[in-house]
Structure formats: structure tokens, C-alpha cells
Amino acid sequence: MDSKAFINEQIAEIKKTVGKGIAINALSGGVDSSVVTLLGHRALGKQMKTFFVDNALMRAGEPQRIVRLFADLGIPVQNVDARQEFLAALKGISDPEKKRQAITDTFYAKVFVRLVHETKAHFLMHGTILTDIEETVAGIKRQHNILSQLGIKPEEAYGYAVLEPLKTLRKDGVRAVAAELGLPPEIARRMPFPGPALAARIVGDVTEEKLDLVRRATAVVEEELAECGAFQYLAVLLNDYATGIRNNKREFGRIIVVRCIESTDARTATVTRLPWEKLEKICRRITDIPGVNRCLYDLTPKPPATVEYV
Ligand code: XMP
């Protein structure tokens, strides 16, 4: 694929479709939505409005970091505090698909509808890529950003049209376009992170307390493995407790799973053979998090496991 030609084609297409109207998009800080943000702003200038939706499920410090990074690129991003809305929608839901559904519904039927209304936009630009479509159509997983492939007509259902400029690309293509657009390597090369965010890494229902634990464990794993070169690494909170002993007292504590994989496109994956010393250090730091007394390393490839737990 010729990235330059792709960029020019998409900019022309976006201009033609949106005309004199307004388009909005939600930026998560991942490479897909970052590329959509840049394409949209190059095509539409002030007619393009970008929002960072804080859904309470993001990694530590993420909203501030992403807004600042795009400000440095000259792109204004507005932070939308939707934390309570998402937490309320997820309350008490344990079933994985229902959790994903609750997040989808809150994004599309609530937050986006409100933003579209406030900005008078007719278009929502989305970073759906080819792999999202293929996996959803194949019934492997309900990706949260697929609508038309599931027979949902966003214009009828929500009152706005969805533009998906990246739907013919896979991740490697998106990364090439990101580099060509001048996005910094920390975005262009950023490892994948799921749309349902930390909710995909909490087995069982999502609460603020569990989010806090998995967020802290994620920060440890990302810091310790930043230089390891693996395709993706993450922390997961299980929905269970294990007996442990601390300060000579028996305690019932949380269990964190660490996962680190090698892959080219996330359709299959093998487990990284991390050095034992590194695993021991991660285990030590994770069990220092109050309330956590076990840390496990997941040895399961994909298949039979998926990358995420939800
Ligand atoms: P699984 O868990 O299906 O993950 O083996 C494959 C890759 O996709 C990411 N992932 C998602 N990405 N929305 C996304 O944008 C989602 O709903 C979603 N679910 C999983 C996952 O992190 C891995 O890289």
C-alpha cells in the first residue's frame, strides 16, 4: 500500500462526504483513532471536532497525556467526563458480551448522540479497521466499534452517519499511515489496547475498586515490559480471591494475571519467554499493591485463549 496515496484519497473522500457539515470523532490515544483524528483535521480543519471520552476505564494518566500530546500537534481535543455514566451502565454486569454491549450502547446511544447534538454534527468518524470487521463477522468477538456489519443502521438508530476511513487497512497499514502523517512513534508504534479498555481486563462485574487495582497492575506491567519488544502485554484481574499470608496473618486477596504475547496481527499469538528474574520482579511489585496477594503468568497461546479475558 502507498501510504501517501491512501492519505490523499481519504482526505478527498472525507471532504466530499462531509461537505460544509461538521464531523466529530472520539480519540482514545490508540493508533487507529489517532490516525482518524489527523485525517479528519487535515480534511476538514475547524469543521472537525475531536473528543477524548473519559469512560473511567482508561489507563493511569491517559486522558491528560493524550490531550496534551495532540495539543502539541496543534489539534484541540476536548475531554468529556463520562465516568459516572459508564460506571452506572456497567454496574452489576458480569457477562462478557453484556459488558461489551453496555459500553457500546453508552458510547453510541448516549455520549455520541449528545456530542452530535451539541456540535450539530451529522458525521461520526471511527477508526474501525479490517481485522475488527473480519473478527466480528466471523463471530469470534463482538468488537465494540462495529455497527453496519451487525445490521445496525446508525443514521436510523442514532441520527448520525458513521465514516470509517481505515476499514480497508490492517494494523501494519495503519501504523505506516500514522508514520507518514507525522504522528510520533509513541503513537504510531503503540501496542494495541482494546476498545472496552480495562473492562476487558476485569473478569466479572466492573467496580471502581477493581478498576483501581487493574489500573495499578497495568502500570507496573507496562513499565517493566516497556523495553521487551513483545507485541502486547497486560494485566488482568480475576473475579476471585485466594488465601495468602502477610505479616504473619492469613488474608484473602486478589489475583492478578500477567499476559505477554508475540504476534503479528493478534489473530494468533504465542507467549513470550520472559526472563525468570523479570517475572519475579513483576510478581513482587504487583503483590505490593494492597489487596493483591497472587500474581500469575499466563502460558496460554491464542488459540485456544484470546488475548483479552473478556
Ligand atoms: P482477542 O482478545 O480477541 O484480542 O484475542 C485481539 C486483539 O484485539 C484487541 N481487542 C480489541 N480491540 N476493540 C478493539 O479495538 C475491542 O473490542 C477489542 N477486543 C480485543 C486485543 O487487545 C488484541 O490486541
Residues whose N, C-alpha, C, O or C-beta is under 5 A from the ligand:
A	BS01	XMP	K141 R142 Q143 H144 P192 F193 P194 G195 P196 A266 T306 V307 E308
